[in-house]
Amino acid sequence: MSSSHDAFGIWQDKEIRFDVGASLLAPRRGELIIDELSQVEDTKGNNGERGILQVSNLRITWHSQRSAKTNLSIGYSAIVSINIRTAESRLRGAAQALYVLTKFGGSSFEFIFTNLVHNSPRLFSTVQAVFRSYDTSKMYRELKLRGGIIRDKNLLLLPKEQIYSKIEGVWNLSSDQGNLGTMLVTNVRIVWFANLAENFNVSIPYIQIRFLKVRDSKFGMALVIETSQRSGGYTLGFRVDPVEKLTDVHKELDSMWKTYAANPEFGVAWSVEEKPKALQDLTVPRIEEDVHITDGGAGSGDSFAAYYADLSKGEARPPVFNEELGLAMESLADGVSIQALWAVS
C-alpha cells in the first residue's frame, strides 16, 4: 500500500536558467507574482536592453521587451548576496543598480539590474524584502532534524500553519529499539517528537516527501516516508498500533500531501507599499517581427560568459600558451572558453 507521485519537481527557487521557453517563465503552482517592473535594464548581460522584471515568492525573472526569448530566471536559493551600487547603463548613464551575486552548479554569476524609472526605489526594496522573507522561512521547505521546534510538548507554529491532527503512540523506527513519541499533522509538514526527549524530533515538509507507503519491517507493518534527494534522501519509518489505525494515518497523510501539492505554501510573506498595476493593464499585444535570427553557434555559452563572475580575484592562475591566440595567457576558469568570451557583445 503506497502513494508515490512527482507532486512538485520544483526547480524555480533552486536554479539559474538562461533563455528558457515561455512555459518555464510562467508561474508554477504555488508561485505568486509579487511585483512587476516594466522598465528594467539587464545591465550586465544585455546593456541597453529594456525589459520586464518580475519578483515572485520563488525567484526573479527578467525578459527583454524586444524579444521574450532573451530572459533570465534566478532562484532565491542560488543568491549569495544582494547589494546596491553604481553601474554604467547605456539607457540611463551612471545610476544606482541592483547587484545580485549568485552561485549555481559550481560557478558564480553576477547580475546587474537598473531601474529606468527615475527616483523609484521599488526595485531595491521589493527584491531585498522578498529575498529576506524567503531566506527566513526555510522551515516551510527544508527537512529539519533535532531542531528547536517543540516547547513543552507543543509545536512552535509557523505563520499560516495549522495543526490538523495529533497522533499519540507513534514509534520512530530509526533505532534498534524504536522511540515512542507523538506525530503532528499540519497543513505544511509532518512533525514527530519523542515523548521523553522533545529535542529528538523531525520536521518533514510535504514539499520534500518523495513517497508515502505502508510496508512490512522487523517491527511489523510500518509507515515509510522517503524524502527527496535535495533534502538528503532519508527513509523514515514509523509504527502505529493497531494496523487499522496505521492505515487511517497513512490515508490522512496522503490526503494532506496531495492537498498541499495542489496549492503549495512556500512560506514567503510580503507586502508591497506601492501597488503595481494589474498585469492585464500593462500587457500589450506582441508584434511578431519579420526577422531571421542566425545562430552563431555559441549557444548558451554566450549567457554563461556574459554573467560569469570570477571570485578567485587574489588567486592568480598559472599561465598557459594558447595556440589559437599565439600568446601566453592566464589559464581560464573551469567552464569558460575563448570562444564563449569572444561571443559576448
Disulfide bonds with the S-S distance in Angstrom:
none
